Amino acid sequence: MIRITEQSLVNGNVSAIRRNFVEMEQSQRRLSTGQRVQYPHQDVYSAVNSIFYRTRISSIDQFSKNIDDAKGMLDVADGALSSMTQVLQRSRELAVMGANGTLAKEDRVTIATEVNELLERAYELSMTKHKDEFIFGGTKSTTDPFRTFYQWNESMGKQIMVGVNYEGGGSGKKREIEENQYINASIPGNYAFWGTNSELISGKDASTFVAAADSKIMIDDTVISLHAGDNIDAVVEKINAANTNVKAGIAVLRDGSKVLRLESFEPHKIMIQDIEGGRVFQDLGLIREGMANFPENNYHPSAGVGGKSVFESLMYLRDSLLRNDEAQVGKTSLGLIDAGLSNILHTQAKLSAAVSHIDNASKGLADQKVFVSEAMSKNEDVDYASEIVNFTMWEYAHKASLQTAAKLLQPTLMDFLR
């Protein structure tokens, strides 16, 4: 038998009033914030989904910023290379003009003066910047990618450029455009401003070469592991098995000695390093002693070096004109200019392909953001129509509880005595 006292009625009504008020307050909070779940414990599954959706949207926003930055760099690079194309096309016209057999030496000196100006313009383009970063410096984008050397020339009566050395990084700057998906946002100068394939021939006989210890070498931006006891044949095999733009071979000289030969598949300056304390390239006579980690200018003086940059091609044309060498102007110089022009156009084609790639990636991210935002809205946002009905119901229940309590809890004589 359950005994119902006045106090139990009071407690029951107070409890009901409190519950109704809490429910009404929570409903009001959902309506004011627009969020269906206020605290994770209210719906753990929805809370976990919210974290996923918000993290994904944050990632999409960052990838979109990376894409905008990459596209900006590629657009600036393309503009610089378009200007470089004009420089080389004008140089080609001057080469054809300078090969004319009716010209006097003074005429060729005049043409050489214009070629020298074009050379200076080419150097200016190689130093193009985007947001205070050198576009053609590769991974070393905060320091000058090229260093020039000048010398007095009597025929022109001034200091002229006689050398240009690439001192940037061997690989382009990468931007992440999706999870673990990267794209080169720039092309390093040792590719963009090169005219012919490069060749390196070691300066020491490698017939008896044996790697003294496990070590690593780097060609451009590819690391290749070697083992103690590897001979020259093993070194060549491992270089060719690696994913590089360089092929290796063994050249046999007239005296029977064997030398390592590296040749690029496409025009660029080959960057080589001995890394992690290795000495393979130094022992083979490709790298100067103590210059293992300075790929920008570490070729051994005894090594054979082939290949020309567009700067060297322009200097060759200018110097041939100054020497009044009609044959070299019309043959070798013109061929070098054509090779440089072809590589610039090829580089621009790669830039266009990269821009198309990131444009598609950008569209895909925009679509993803819409889908994820819709899913997050369904997961988090309150259904206003349903919630208004819910709020009205709890408001009505709250008022009803108050009215019921007012009738049940009538004042007594003791209430007045207090």
Phi, psi and omega in degrees: 000125182263127179266122179259114180257169177297325181294323179294325176296318179298311182298319180296317180292319179298318179298318179295318179298317180297315181297315180297322181292318179297315180297319180294320179295317179296320178296319178297321179295320178296321179292321183284327181267338183078004182258128181289324181246121181269324182228145183306323184293343180289329178202090185299318181300313179294324179296318178296317178298321179298318178299315179299311183297315181293322177296318180294318179296320177299318179296317180299317179298319180291319178297323179295321176295319178298320180295316179299318179294315180297317181294323177298316179295317181294322178295318179294318179298317180297321178296319179295319181289329175297319176294323178295324177299319178296321178299313182289325177295319177293322178297322179295318177300319180291326178295317178297319179296317183290341179278356179295122184293346182275353183283147175271168181301319181298326179295320181289328176295321178297317178295321179299327178297318179291322178299322179295322177294322177294325176298316178296322178295320178299320179295319178301319180294326179292343181259018180301140181242157171221117182054048177066017175241139179287123183297322187257022179266001183063224181285345176260073190269357183255356178239159182304125181285338181232143174242135182252155177232135184240156180208148181289134177239123185292319183297323182264347176069032180196173175286132178233156181290127180240356179197144176224122182244130178281128181232021178269191179280160183272358179222157182285163176285133183257147175233135178277120183251356175192168182307115178060024175241122185238155176222144177288119180270359178205162175243121183298153184297335180287353171255309188297325186249032177251152184249324184230165174298149181259157179218136175232132178235124184297153184262007181232149177294124182256013183302321183252014183294137173217128179297128184285334182203167174300135183203177179226145173239160177231129174243119190056247179242022180251127179268134181235126181270136177238158182241154176304134181095350178296129175266186185296325179295319179294321178298314179299315181299317182289326176295316181290337178279343181281160181272079181234169174266023183229138174248147181248154177202174178244123177259133179259119182278172183298329180277004178091354179286153180251137178229150178281134180236125176246134179223137182279148176281333179222157184301119171184158175282126180284126179256123182234147179213149162263123184240163179054040175082005180288166182222013188301307181294326177292317180293331180276353179083025175263330182242139177296147180302130178081003181246030186300325186251027178234071187294343183290337182199060186236013178297141178289140181303332181276351181286144174276128184238126178234158181108148183228143172279171178295330178294315179294326177295317178293322177294323179295318177297312180301313183292326177294322177294318180294329178278355182061036182267088184302320183295316181291326179296315185276346183246282185297311183298315181296321178296319179294319179296318179297320179295317178296319179296319179297319181291323177298316179295322177296320179295319177297324178296321178294322178296319179297320178296321179294321179296318178299320180299310183287334175295317177295320178296320180296317178297318179297320179293321179298317179296317179300320182297322178297313182296315181293321179296321178294317179296321179294322179297317179295327182283326188251322191288145180281148172274101189300317182299313180293321183289327177295318176298318180297316180297316180299320180297313181290328176294318178295317180296323180295315179296321180296321179296318180296318180294319179296316180298324181296326180280324182285323187262069179284144180294145178246177179298324179298326179297323180286327180293332179294000000 
